[in-house]
Amino acid sequence: MPGIDLNYFIRQANKLTEKIEARTQELANETVEASSGEGRVTVVANGVQEIRSIKIDKSAIDPNDTGMLEDLITAAVNAALASSREYKQKELAKISGGVKIPGIT
């Protein structure tokens, strides 16, 4: 097609991919935090959905009710991972101008 420079679009796509990859690497060092049970279990995840730490308040530990502690941990982990995904999507949308790129944003 006359007037369309496909090489330009390819270069722009490559630049965008490089920016997204660089930002994704930075997100590995940024964290989000979520808790459950009124803060009795706190989970920290990084921007690429990896759990960095779990803190459990002693008041959440009841040897007679391990099921409650398991539920609190599960809830806090799921909340931290959800926050991490949302944070990552928001940060990468800044680069892509809000355009959803399958497999990337």
LINUR-V538580 format. One record per pair of residues at least 24 apart in sequence whose ideal C-beta (glycine too) atoms are under 8 Angstrom apart, sorted by the first residue. I is the first residue (numbers start at 1). GAP is how many residues later the second one is. D is the distance in whole Angstrom. If there is no record, write none. Layout:
# LINUR-V538580
i: <I/I>
gap: <GAP/GAP>
d: <D/D>
This chain:
# LINUR-V538580
i: <16/16/16/17/19/20/20/20/20/20/20/23/23/23/24/24/24/27/27/27/30/32/32/32/32/33/33/34/34/34/34/34/35/35/36/36/36/36/36/37/37/37/40/41/41/41/41/41/42/43/43/43/43/43/44/45/45/45/45/46/47/47/47/47/48/48/49/49/49/49/51/51/51>
gap: <79/80/85/87/76/72/75/76/81/84/85/68/69/72/24/64/68/60/61/64/57/48/51/52/55/47/50/42/45/46/48/49/41/44/36/37/39/40/43/35/38/39/32/28/31/32/34/35/34/30/33/34/36/37/36/35/36/38/39/38/37/40/41/44/36/40/32/35/36/39/26/29/30>
d: <7/7/8/7/5/6/6/7/8/6/7/6/6/6/7/8/7/8/6/6/8/6/4/5/5/7/8/6/4/4/8/5/6/7/5/8/4/4/7/4/8/8/6/8/4/5/8/4/6/8/4/5/7/4/7/4/6/7/4/7/6/6/5/7/7/7/5/5/6/7/6/7/8>
